[in-house]
Amino acid sequence: MKAYASFCRRSPRTAVVASFCLLALGGAGHAFGAIEPVASIRHAAEQFVRAQMPPGVRGIVVRAGALDSRLRLARCQGPLQAGMLAGARLQPSMSISVGCRSGADWTIYVPVNVKSRINVWALRQPENAGTRLTKADLAPETRLVSGVAAGYVTNLALLSRSTLRHPMPAGAVLHASDLLADFMVRQGQQVTLIASMDGIEVRAHGLALQDGRYGELIRVQNPASKKVVQGTVGSGHVVYVSP
């Protein structure tokens, strides 16, 4: 059985190899008598993926794909060992290796899908590029999206300082990348520089050396010291700099 299991772990997972492995490992499983439940294999893969999620992430739905009903693997005498393939990282769809090293020696690859159930904002009607949206233009919805949710607009305060980057149809879900932030400062304009460290905030007058949209990194100059630094554009002609 070890020879067959080793071959199955190393070989590309083609249909021919998969069928061979099912038959070879299946026969070995029967020889041992007890069979590892397919449900426990799928559960091990799902639990491993859940454990890899960043702290604080909610609404994650992890589902292992169906395994071949002909699968017959010897019952493991210890905990199943799950892991990712070498060089792999978390993706909406991935293969997770699940194996046994106690009382039996086998490894199988389980397809796993990751989705997120999140609250989003969708357009009530088609909108043109350059439109400044308001809450009335959007409808709250709960959707199941592929992967770990990221980039969706959740803070509607962004709407007051940005416009649509491109036309969007009715029902489209709003992403941060769909919004183009307003220019908050212009080159040559006087700005307030704010630096914070250990709870202490220091303010100084500054001069913007380039145009800047909200959230962008721009160059600014302290007129007193003539020193040029980079800072992040905020609202109200404020630029946040590192001390």
Sequence and secondary structure as in RCSB ss.txt:
>XXXX:A:sequence
MKAYASFCRRSPRTAVVASFCLLALGGAGHAFGAIEPVASIRHAAEQFVRAQMPPGVRGIVVRAGALDSRLRLAR
CQGPLQAGMLAGARLQPSMSISVGCRSGADWTIYVPVNVKSRINVWALRQPENAGTRLTKADLAPETRLVSGVAA
GYVTNLALLSRSTLRHPMPAGAVLHASDLLADFMVRQGQQVTLIASMDGIEVRAHGLALQDGRYGELIRVQNPAS
KKVVQGTVGSGHVVYVSP
>XXXX:A:secstr
 HHHHHHHHHS   HHHHHHHHHHHHHHHHHHS B  HHHHHHHHHHHHHHTS TT  SEEEEE    TT   B 
 SS  EEEE TT    SEEEEEEEE SSS EEEEEEEEEEEEEEEEEESS B TT    GGGEEEEEEEEESS  
SB   GGGGGGEEESS B TT B BGGGEEE EEE TT EEEEEEEETTEEEEEEEEESS EETT EEEEEETTT
TEEEEEEE SSSEEEE  
